[in-house]
Amino acid sequence: MGIEENNLENEISIYPTLASDKIYIEQLKNEAIAINIFDVVGKQVSKETRSENTITEIDMNGLSEGIYFVKVNTKYGMLTKKIVIQH
């Protein structure tokens, strides 16, 4: 894990890590973020840009059960978290 990720760990939360229909991205700073979701083999399955929300809700109903990686990019760096979808 790089220095940029360590800094963002304290500023961005992605939860729940075991989800059925929605995940939430909560950030301390009110800024624009890019959200990319990848499946376990690295295929991008979702891409969104959100501007200036402290809590962002992402609908996961369109995704199959399994492991995914949520990558959040900000102007300060990047944070990646593993989540598991179970419907």
Protein Blocks (a to p, Z undefined) as FASTA:
>chain_A
ZZklmmmmmmpccddfbdfkbccdddfbdcddddddddfkopafbdcddehifbdcddfk
lpccdddddddddfkbccdddddddZZ
